[in-house]
Each structure stands twice: as structure tokens, then as C-alpha cells.
Amino acid sequence: MSQAATLEGTQRYAGKFKEFAAEGHFREAQGLIVSSLGAGTYLGQPNDSTDASYAAALVEAGLAGFNLFDTAINYRFQRSERSVGTALKVLAKKGFPRDEFVVCTKGGYLTPDGTMPPDPNRYFFEEYIQRGVFTAKEISAGCHCMASRFLENQLQRSLRNLGVDCVDVYYLHNPETQLGEVPRAEFLARVRKAFEFLEAAVRGGKIRFYGMATWNGFRQEAKAADSLSLPELEKIARELAGDQHHFRFVQLPYNLAMTEALTLGNQTVAGETRTMMEAASDLGITLVASAALLQGQLAQNLPPFVAEALGLENDLERALQFARSSPGITTALVGMSRAAHVEANAKLVGAKPAGAEEFTKLFERGNSA
């Protein structure tokens, strides 16, 4: 399947929902039009029935107004990428071609293919070390690698799994994993080499943009051992490719229980202390929220003040409304492994995102609760 997401394609997609989608559901990001909620593919067993369920749910998501699909090569041992690929083929047959969808995946974690092998160490030795894809010294925490040869290998596998020529956003997956084992200077040198490869992959038409998908890195106090500095990373990209660099996306957890991107001043831009949302805006980087429902924990039993501030019909909708409506978030990700998930989430396509007034109410009531 050729092509990548385009402005024309994503505009065409949004146009198909103009009678139904509320103002603010579709947003501009890096010259593309993306939905305020995106389909995540992290959870689930690595088996055929889950593969089929994900593929069917992703087709429903594409038909319901969600045009950002997020996956990773290690999700369900490469099976989630293949489910996305299946869904893209079905959607194309239904009149929703590839250029209407923003396809995002990640590389960095070692993963088997399809199932867990009887002897994982032997599998990785034979598959990667013997073939010169990486050396033992390039592995951190026994599971993570950012070496260029490895990223090239993983990107090629992802393209095959997804059945596409080009990935729209390719993330380094939880790179802060390495900071527990290598000094910061060595970490930054590894990032630079990874960015060199990723800029070359953009030039080669294999990816459109790259970024970092993180868990702890951007939610820590600046002095934490595994904290990440967005300006420091953006500076590396800028040194490699100037103002036209393609380090344009960051994914991080953001939800009602994890609000650091909005509230924690842990970044320094031009000598000023900034939150992640402010720093990303300053630097022209798009933020994508992961774990919008915190694996379902926020879909029920929220404090009453959340309903008072945000309205809507239930706690699932309110949790998603919070994540997608925050001023610095372009798309909030939510797992969609079953059609029932899509149906529940799709109710927000027709609901206007919350505005400043609702957010003010939420924080005022939260602070007094």
C-alpha cells in the first residue's frame, strides 16, 4: 500500500464527517488534519482472536471519525502492527485510502515475532547479534536498543507488518529506559546517532516525522535521573537538519491522574521554566497523550466534581474529554481492541471539546474537593 498521510487526504477524511463531527474534533498538526482521539493497540493477548478483534475495531474506528492509529513493533509481539495493516487494507476498500490516516509506530524494545520463543536469549542472539544488527554493549536494561542498524532493521519490519511504504510518525520508544544504565552524555550521543538515522529515513521516504514516545521521561522533576529535556533533544535535531528538522512529535501519559504535562514546570526554554505543553508549543512539537483512560482505571468512579465541571454522560467520556481538550494536546490515545470500545468512544466525535471555562471549573472544584 503506497503513500502516507497527506494534508489533502486528511482534509478529505475530516470532510466525510462534517455533518457529524463537532467543531474541534479535527485539529491541524504538522500539516495534517488529525482526530482528537486516536486508536491505541497496546493491550491484549498475542493470539489470532485478538488480532481479528483489533483489526475489526480499527476498521470501525476509521469509519467512526478516528484517523490516527498508534502502535509499536513490540505490542503483542508485532501482531498489533499487523492488525493495523489489515485494517488499513479493509478501509481502503471501503473508500478510506491510506493518505487519510496518520499511522504511528515505535521502535526500541527487543521483541520476538508472533509468539514468545522457548529460549528468548538464543532467539535474540541468532536473530540480531550473530547477524551484526547490534552488539551486546548496545543493549540497555536487557531489552532496549537505539543503535542505527537496529532501528533500520525494526523500521523495515514495521513497514512490512503495516503493509505501508511510509510511517507517518516513528517514535523512539521509551528512550529514558537507557538512562538507568548509561551516563547522560552517552545517552545523548546515542540519541544523536538515532536522530541521524531517522532524518535519513525521512529523506528516503520511509517516515514522515519522528519523535519520542515516553513514560517517565517528560513527567519527572528536571533533576531526576531519567528526566528528558525537550529543548536539549530539539537542539540535537536542529543541529542535524536545521529549522526543517523532523523531530516533531512527543507522546507521553496524560490523563486525570497524570497531569504533569500541564502542571509541572520541568523544562527550560530560553532560560524560562516551562511545562511540557508550553515547551512543546514554543518548539513547534506536537504532543500526543497516551493512557487517556489509564488502562481503564479512569473509566468509572471519578470524583463528582469532574462530572460537575465537564458534564457528558459517563466517566469514560469525561476522562477522554479531559485528555483531548487540554490546550497542549493534539490527540489523546485510547485503546480500541473491540468494536464496543469504538462505539463508546465515538460518542465524543460529536461532542465539542471542553473549553477554558470547564477547565477552570475542574481545577477550582478539584482544589476545593
ChimeraX attribute file (.defattr): number of C-alpha atoms within 10 A of each C-alpha:
attribute: neighborCount
match mode: 1-to-1
recipient: residues
	/A:1	15
	/A:2	10
	/A:3	15
	/A:4	23
	/A:5	25
	/A:6	19
	/A:7	18
	/A:8	13
	/A:9	20
	/A:10	25
	/A:11	17
	/A:12	15
	/A:13	26
	/A:14	20
	/A:15	13
	/A:16	14
	/A:17	16
	/A:18	13
	/A:19	8
	/A:20	13
	/A:21	22
	/A:22	15
	/A:23	13
	/A:24	17
	/A:25	24
	/A:26	27
	/A:27	15
	/A:28	16
	/A:29	18
	/A:30	14
	/A:31	12
	/A:32	18
	/A:33	26
	/A:34	28
	/A:35	27
	/A:36	28
	/A:37	31
	/A:38	28
	/A:39	28
	/A:40	24
	/A:41	25
	/A:42	19
	/A:43	14
	/A:44	16
	/A:45	13
	/A:46	17
	/A:47	13
	/A:48	12
	/A:49	11
	/A:50	19
	/A:51	22
	/A:52	16
	/A:53	16
	/A:54	28
	/A:55	28
	/A:56	20
	/A:57	25
	/A:58	32
	/A:59	24
	/A:60	22
	/A:61	27
	/A:62	22
	/A:63	19
	/A:64	18
	/A:65	27
	/A:66	28
	/A:67	27
	/A:68	26
	/A:69	25
	/A:70	24
	/A:71	27
	/A:72	26
	/A:73	28
	/A:74	24
	/A:75	21
	/A:76	26
	/A:77	20
	/A:78	22
	/A:79	27
	/A:80	31
	/A:81	32
	/A:82	24
	/A:83	26
	/A:84	27
	/A:85	23
	/A:86	21
	/A:87	23
	/A:88	26
	/A:89	19
	/A:90	17
	/A:91	20
	/A:92	15
	/A:93	10
	/A:94	11
	/A:95	10
	/A:96	21
	/A:97	21
	/A:98	21
	/A:99	21
	/A:100	26
	/A:101	26
	/A:102	25
	/A:103	26
	/A:104	21
	/A:105	26
	/A:106	27
	/A:107	28
	/A:108	23
	/A:109	25
	/A:110	18
	/A:111	21
	/A:112	17
	/A:113	14
	/A:114	17
	/A:115	13
	/A:116	13
	/A:117	12
	/A:118	8
	/A:119	8
	/A:120	12
	/A:121	11
	/A:122	12
	/A:123	16
	/A:124	16
	/A:125	16
	/A:126	12
	/A:127	14
	/A:128	18
	/A:129	14
	/A:130	11
	/A:131	10
	/A:132	12
	/A:133	17
	/A:134	22
	/A:135	15
	/A:136	11
	/A:137	7
	/A:138	14
	/A:139	18
	/A:140	18
	/A:141	12
	/A:142	12
	/A:143	12
	/A:144	20
	/A:145	27
	/A:146	25
	/A:147	19
	/A:148	19
	/A:149	16
	/A:150	22
	/A:151	22
	/A:152	18
	/A:153	14
	/A:154	21
	/A:155	23
	/A:156	15
	/A:157	15
	/A:158	27
	/A:159	21
	/A:160	14
	/A:161	19
	/A:162	28
	/A:163	19
	/A:164	19
	/A:165	17
	/A:166	25
	/A:167	26
	/A:168	24
	/A:169	23
	/A:170	30
	/A:171	25
	/A:172	26
	/A:173	24
	/A:174	20
	/A:175	26
	/A:176	23
	/A:177	21
	/A:178	23
	/A:179	20
	/A:180	13
	/A:181	14
	/A:182	14
	/A:183	11
	/A:184	17
	/A:185	10
	/A:186	13
	/A:187	17
	/A:188	16
	/A:189	12
	/A:190	20
	/A:191	20
	/A:192	17
	/A:193	16
	/A:194	20
	/A:195	25
	/A:196	16
	/A:197	17
	/A:198	28
	/A:199	23
	/A:200	14
	/A:201	19
	/A:202	19
	/A:203	11
	/A:204	11
	/A:205	15
	/A:206	21
	/A:207	24
	/A:208	24
	/A:209	21
	/A:210	26
	/A:211	24
	/A:212	24
	/A:213	28
	/A:214	21
	/A:215	19
	/A:216	17
	/A:217	23
	/A:218	26
	/A:219	26
	/A:220	19
	/A:221	16
	/A:222	17
	/A:223	9
	/A:224	12
	/A:225	14
	/A:226	21
	/A:227	19
	/A:228	24
	/A:229	18
	/A:230	21
	/A:231	17
	/A:232	14
	/A:233	17
	/A:234	20
	/A:235	17
	/A:236	20
	/A:237	23
	/A:238	15
	/A:239	11
	/A:240	16
	/A:241	16
	/A:242	11
	/A:243	10
	/A:244	9
	/A:245	19
	/A:246	23
	/A:247	27
	/A:248	21
	/A:249	21
	/A:250	22
	/A:251	24
	/A:252	25
	/A:253	25
	/A:254	28
	/A:255	25
	/A:256	18
	/A:257	13
	/A:258	15
	/A:259	14
	/A:260	21
	/A:261	27
	/A:262	19
	/A:263	13
	/A:264	18
	/A:265	20
	/A:266	23
	/A:267	26
	/A:268	18
	/A:269	17
	/A:270	10
	/A:271	7
	/A:272	10
	/A:273	14
	/A:274	20
	/A:275	22
	/A:276	26
	/A:277	22
	/A:278	18
	/A:279	24
	/A:280	24
	/A:281	15
	/A:282	13
	/A:283	14
	/A:284	14
	/A:285	21
	/A:286	21
	/A:287	25
	/A:288	23
	/A:289	25
	/A:290	25
	/A:291	23
	/A:292	31
	/A:293	26
	/A:294	18
	/A:295	13
	/A:296	13
	/A:297	14
	/A:298	20
	/A:299	17
	/A:300	14
	/A:301	10
	/A:302	16
	/A:303	11
	/A:304	12
	/A:305	17
	/A:306	21
	/A:307	17
	/A:308	13
	/A:309	20
	/A:310	22
	/A:311	15
	/A:312	15
	/A:313	10
	/A:314	13
	/A:315	21
	/A:316	20
	/A:317	23
	/A:318	25
	/A:319	25
	/A:320	25
	/A:321	25
	/A:322	23
	/A:323	30
	/A:324	29
	/A:325	23
	/A:326	23
	/A:327	16
	/A:328	22
	/A:329	21
	/A:330	23
	/A:331	29
	/A:332	31
	/A:333	26
	/A:334	26
	/A:335	26
	/A:336	27
	/A:337	25
	/A:338	18
	/A:339	18
	/A:340	12
	/A:341	16
	/A:342	24
	/A:343	15
	/A:344	12
	/A:345	22
	/A:346	20
	/A:347	14
	/A:348	22
	/A:349	22
	/A:350	17
	/A:351	17
	/A:352	14
	/A:353	21
	/A:354	20
	/A:355	13
	/A:356	11
	/A:357	10
	/A:358	18
	/A:359	18
	/A:360	12
	/A:361	16
	/A:362	18
	/A:363	14
	/A:364	13
	/A:365	15
	/A:366	14
	/A:367	8
	/A:368	7
	/A:369	9
